Amino acid sequence: MSLLNAGSSQKPKDKKTVMRMVLFPAFVLLVYGILFITMQDKAFLALKSSGNVFLNIIWPLALVFVVMLVFNLFVKPGQIAKFLGEGSGFRGIILSAAAGIISVGPIYAWYPLLRELKRKGAGNSPLSVFLYNRAIKLPLLPIMIAYFCWEYVLILAGLTVLGSIAIGYCLGFLVRNNDGLQA
């Protein structure tokens, strides 16, 4: 779902959904309250640690939000299809990798769109690269950076992209004569 229409035409949330959204934060506040009553020093230490984690991830998280917003505003699915054809070359592979990294939501929701892109001429290699790069989750990168270091995350993401390109070309070579679509 696009960020533009995220709240415009949806039905109002029912009581059960609102209750589920409130239940977890309320439970966390209750646990912190009990800890402050029983073990004030340890509760303060836990709260301070949580605050430090929040401060470490707020700027990268804001950057991810801005990138996703810009992508949703300016890139349309029809534009993607023409750049992912068999003859798209390196540009199509890079675009597939970027689209896979930026994509959000459950993977099964992407299958119908990918099938439609395949029918419109998208190649096996770019689609494979797209699916492989969904392993890189932009919203989770700030958390990974907070727990590990940015060098580790950069190397891991880089190797994932390079691996996806290698696998994409291998898959494209192995199934070049079989389009995989049934009527």
Buried (B, 14 or more C-beta within 10 A) or exposed (E): EEBEEEEEEEEEEEEEEEEEEEEEEEEEEEEBEEBBEEEEEEBEEBEEEEEEEEEBBEEBBEEBEEEBEEBBEEBEEEEBBEBBBBEBEEEBBBBBBBBBBBBBEEEEEBEEBBBEBBEBEBBBBBBBBBBBBBBBEBEEBBBBBBEEEEEEBEEBBEEBBEBBBEBBBEBBEEEEEEEEEEE
